[in-house]
Amino acid sequence: MKLSILTTAVVLAAMGLAIPVKAQTTPETPSIQTQPNADQVLQACARDQADALPNPYRDIPANHWALKAVLSMHYCGAYRGSIPPEAARPLLEQLNPQLSNPNTQS
């Protein structure tokens, strides 16, 4: 009994050392993404279509089940179109200062 356990452990250890592990491949994402302007963000948030905006997160693929929720929180915060877009503009600019000044880099 002990010999079979020891043999199994040795075989598994030898296989672990002999067989290289392949790195997980991720789909290529463009390194330069265009930053949406304030009007694009505001209109997407008012229509609940934040998933149409560029994805700033490299670790969330385009087919991920939570992408729309993540992008909605990133771009819109708690705004979901319940007030007119013009009234929400100051709130979104306060949430994301880059929208009011798109020339700033993070």
PAKE-91587 format. One line per field, with one value per residue: residue number from 1; residue in one letter; x, z, y of N, C-alpha, C in turn. Coordinates in pm, 1 decimal. Each point is the difference from the previous one (the first is absolute). Example, Ala and Ser with C-alpha at 12.3 -4.5 7.8 and 13.67 -1.06 7.14 Angstrom:
BEGIN
gutor: c(1;2)
tormi: c(A;S)
n.X: c(1319.0;-35.0)
n.Z: c(780.0;-72.0)
n.Y: c(-569.0;105.0)
ca.X: c(-89.0;82.0)
ca.Z: c(0.0;6.0)
ca.Y: c(119.0;119.0)
c.X: c(90.0;-77.0)
c.Z: c(0.0;73.0)
c.Y: c(120.0;109.0)
This chain:
BEGIN
gutor: c(1;2;3;4;5;6;7;8;9;10;11;12;13;14;15;16;17;18;19;20;21;22;23;24;25;26;27;28;29;30;31;32;33;34;35;36;37;38;39;40;41;42;43;44;45;46;47;48;49;50;51;52;53;54;55;56;57;58;59;60;61;62;63;64;65;66;67;68;69;70;71;72;73;74;75;76;77;78;79;80;81;82;83;84;85;86;87;88;89;90;91;92;93;94;95;96;97;98;99;100;101;102;103;104;105;106)
tormi: c(M;K;L;S;I;L;T;T;A;V;V;L;A;A;M;G;L;A;I;P;V;K;A;Q;T;T;P;E;T;P;S;I;Q;T;Q;P;N;A;D;Q;V;L;Q;A;C;A;R;D;Q;A;D;A;L;P;N;P;Y;R;D;I;P;A;N;H;W;A;L;K;A;V;L;S;M;H;Y;C;G;A;Y;R;G;S;I;P;P;E;A;A;R;P;L;L;E;Q;L;N;P;Q;L;S;N;P;N;T;Q;S)
n.X: c(82.5;96.4;36.8;-128.6;-16.1;111.0;-33.9;-124.9;47.3;85.6;-95.8;-86.8;93.9;34.9;-128.5;-15.6;113.6;-43.5;-125.7;40.2;-24.6;-107.3;44.1;-88.2;-59.9;19.8;-119.5;52.3;38.2;-62.1;125.4;-47.7;-77.6;-96.4;21.3;-114.6;-65.9;-24.1;-20.9;103.5;69.2;-36.1;12.8;115.9;27.6;-43.8;61.7;74.3;93.2;41.3;-54.4;-54.9;36.4;119.2;51.3;8.9;-66.2;128.0;-37.2;-82.9;-18.3;-11.8;19.9;57.4;-60.0;102.7;37.1;-127.2;-8.9;113.5;-29.5;-120.1;56.0;83.6;-84.8;-103.2;69.6;-72.6;43.0;-131.1;10.9;-7.9;105.9;-36.0;54.2;-65.7;-93.9;25.2;20.5;-37.2;-98.4;-14.5;10.1;-78.4;-75.5;10.0;99.1;41.0;-127.5;27.2;111.5;-32.6;72.4;-58.5;116.4;-50.5)
n.Z: c(0.0;91.6;-55.7;-11.1;120.8;44.6;-66.8;41.2;119.4;-15.8;-50.3;88.3;91.7;-51.9;-11.7;121.1;21.2;-60.9;30.7;-94.7;76.5;-76.0;-36.1;76.9;-113.7;-16.9;-39.3;-115.3;78.5;-64.8;-15.8;-109.5;97.9;-79.9;66.3;44.9;-74.8;63.3;-123.5;-44.3;108.9;-7.9;-131.0;13.2;98.8;-74.6;-96.5;110.6;-73.7;124.8;-32.8;-59.3;119.7;-20.7;1.2;114.5;20.5;6.9;126.3;-63.3;-51.5;-129.4;17.8;94.8;83.7;67.7;-126.8;-31.3;104.3;-34.3;-129.8;36.2;90.4;-93.9;-100.4;49.0;76.1;82.3;-95.0;-13.6;-26.5;131.1;-26.4;-50.6;-114.7;-34.4;80.3;-66.0;-97.7;89.1;19.9;-130.7;-20.5;105.5;-49.0;-121.5;68.2;-54.4;31.7;103.6;18.9;-126.3;12.6;117.4;33.5;18.5)
n.Y: c(-119.3;3.3;-113.5;-30.8;46.8;-56.9;-108.7;16.1;30.4;-97.8;-77.5;44.6;-11.4;-116.4;-29.6;47.1;-63.9;-108.9;19.0;85.0;100.9;-3.9;118.1;57.9;-19.4;128.1;35.2;32.9;97.6;93.9;42.3;55.9;44.5;32.3;109.4;-48.9;87.7;113.1;48.4;-71.4;31.8;126.8;-5.8;-62.8;83.3;100.6;-69.4;-2.4;62.1;-3.4;-116.2;106.4;44.5;57.1;-120.6;69.3;-111.1;-31.5;-14.9;82.2;-121.9;20.6;-129.1;72.4;-81.3;52.0;-5.7;-16.2;-78.4;-57.4;1.9;-43.1;-76.0;-41.1;-0.5;-68.6;-80.7;73.5;83.8;-10.0;129.1;4.4;75.7;114.9;-37.4;111.8;-46.3;-110.9;89.5;93.4;-86.6;-26.1;131.6;10.0;-96.8;48.9;59.8;-113.7;-12.9;80.3;-74.4;-33.4;110.3;-20.6;-49.4;-122.3)
ca.X: c(-82.5;87.5;83.1;-79.0;-14.1;130.5;20.9;-87.8;56.2;121.8;-40.1;-62.1;104.9;83.5;-77.9;-10.6;126.9;38.6;-93.3;-9.8;-133.4;-22.1;-61.1;-133.3;3.7;-110.4;-15.4;70.5;-80.2;76.4;67.4;-47.6;-144.0;-47.6;-78.9;-125.7;-21.2;-107.0;-130.3;-15.2;-26.2;-131.1;-103.4;2.2;-57.3;-143.2;-65.7;43.8;82.2;140.4;82.0;42.3;119.5;122.3;25.5;130.4;55.9;57.0;-28.2;-140.2;-18.7;-122.1;-113.5;-21.0;-139.7;-16.9;61.5;-90.3;-9.4;128.7;15.1;-99.8;51.1;120.6;-30.5;-122.6;-24.2;-137.0;-92.5;-60.7;-93.8;-124.6;-9.3;43.7;145.3;62.4;9.9;95.7;135.9;92.7;23.6;92.1;131.0;57.8;35.0;112.2;53.1;56.3;-102.2;-2.1;128.0;46.1;143.1;76.0;31.7;8.8)
ca.Z: c(0.0;7.9;-119.8;-112.0;21.3;-29.5;-144.2;-61.3;28.0;-79.3;-140.1;-16.3;12.0;-120.1;-110.0;22.8;-34.4;-137.1;-96.2;25.1;10.2;-100.0;52.7;-50.1;-101.2;4.5;-130.3;-15.3;10.8;-49.8;107.4;2.4;-17.8;0.2;117.7;-44.0;52.4;99.3;-63.2;-28.4;127.6;48.1;-81.0;27.5;132.8;-4.4;-70.4;65.1;-96.4;33.2;-58.4;-132.8;18.8;7.1;123.9;52.9;78.8;-84.7;52.6;-21.5;-144.6;-56.8;14.6;142.0;38.4;83.9;-65.1;-3.0;135.1;35.2;-76.0;49.7;124.1;-30.1;-70.5;40.6;143.6;33.5;-96.6;-90.4;-91.1;64.6;-14.1;-134.6;-15.8;24.1;144.8;53.2;-45.5;109.1;85.8;-67.4;-5.7;134.5;16.1;-87.9;-39.1;-134.0;-97.5;-19.7;-60.1;-58.9;-28.7;112.0;-8.3;131.8)
ca.Y: c(119.3;116.9;0.5;52.3;143.9;58.5;-9.7;99.5;131.9;16.0;13.2;131.7;101.4;-6.0;56.5;144.9;63.5;-29.4;59.3;144.5;56.1;103.6;121.0;27.8;104.7;94.1;64.1;127.0;120.3;112.8;70.9;137.4;7.1;136.7;34.4;60.7;134.5;10.0;-21.1;-142.7;-67.8;41.5;-63.4;-144.2;-22.3;30.1;-109.9;-123.7;-71.3;24.8;-105.4;43.0;83.8;-81.2;-73.2;38.5;-109.7;-104.7;-132.6;-36.1;-17.2;58.0;-91.4;-30.1;18.9;118.7;115.3;114.9;55.3;60.1;123.6;95.2;58.8;78.0;124.3;68.7;-1.1;-39.1;60.7;-96.9;63.4;40.4;145.1;38.1;-4.4;130.4;18.5;-97.6;30.9;35.5;-116.1;-90.2;63.4;-11.8;-140.3;-30.4;131.1;-2.0;34.7;143.3;36.7;-125.7;2.0;-53.2;-142.3;-63.9)
c.X: c(86.8;86.1;-77.7;-21.5;130.5;27.7;-84.6;54.6;123.6;-35.4;-60.8;103.2;87.9;-74.3;-12.6;127.2;34.5;-88.8;-12.1;-145.2;-11.2;-69.8;-137.4;9.4;-123.6;-12.3;71.0;-98.6;82.0;60.5;-47.6;-149.3;-40.3;-88.8;-129.2;-14.4;-122.8;-137.1;-25.2;-34.1;-139.9;-112.7;-5.4;-61.5;-150.7;-77.9;32.7;77.2;148.4;91.1;42.7;125.4;123.8;19.2;138.9;70.3;48.3;-39.2;-146.9;-22.2;-135.9;-121.7;-27.3;-142.2;-22.3;54.4;-90.1;-10.9;128.6;18.5;-101.7;47.7;122.8;-35.2;-113.9;-18.7;-141.6;-102.4;-52.4;-107.0;-129.0;-17.6;48.5;153.0;69.3;16.3;102.8;144.6;93.2;31.9;99.6;139.6;68.7;45.4;125.9;57.9;59.6;-103.0;-5.2;127.9;62.4;149.6;84.4;18.5;8.6;122.2)
c.Z: c(0.0;-125.6;-119.3;13.2;-33.3;-149.9;-73.8;19.1;-84.9;-147.6;-25.1;8.7;-124.4;-119.8;12.5;-36.9;-147.3;-102.9;29.2;1.2;-103.8;64.8;-61.8;-100.4;13.5;-136.4;-2.4;11.9;-52.5;115.5;11.4;-28.1;2.1;121.2;-47.5;58.0;90.8;-61.6;-30.8;126.9;48.7;-78.2;24.7;136.1;0.3;-67.8;60.0;-97.9;25.1;-58.2;-142.8;7.2;10.1;138.7;53.1;76.8;-91.7;46.3;-12.4;-150.0;-45.3;16.5;146.3;41.3;80.2;-65.2;3.4;138.4;40.5;-73.3;43.2;128.3;-26.4;-59.8;62.6;150.1;26.5;-97.0;-96.6;-88.3;63.8;0.2;-139.6;-10.3;28.4;149.2;61.4;-37.2;115.0;92.1;-63.3;-10.9;136.3;26.2;-78.8;-52.6;-140.0;-105.9;-25.0;-63.4;-60.2;-28.4;114.2;-15.6;140.4;10.3)
c.Y: c(125.5;11.0;56.9;151.4;70.8;-1.2;103.6;140.6;25.9;20.4;138.1;111.7;2.4;58.3;151.2;73.9;-16.7;69.4;149.2;46.7;111.1;118.9;19.1;113.8;87.2;64.6;134.1;115.3;115.8;78.3;144.0;-1.3;146.4;21.2;65.0;140.9;0.4;-25.8;-147.0;-76.9;31.8;-67.4;-151.2;-30.6;24.8;-112.2;-136.1;-88.2;26.9;-107.5;32.2;88.4;-89.1;-62.3;38.4;-112.0;-111.6;-139.6;-41.7;-11.6;54.7;-90.8;-36.6;36.7;128.2;127.2;123.2;64.9;70.6;133.2;105.0;66.3;86.6;135.8;79.6;10.6;-47.1;56.7;-104.5;63.8;46.1;151.6;36.2;2.5;133.4;26.9;-94.7;32.9;40.5;-118.1;-96.2;59.3;-4.0;-143.5;-34.4;131.0;2.8;35.8;149.8;50.8;-124.8;-4.2;-52.8;-148.8;-56.4;-85.0)
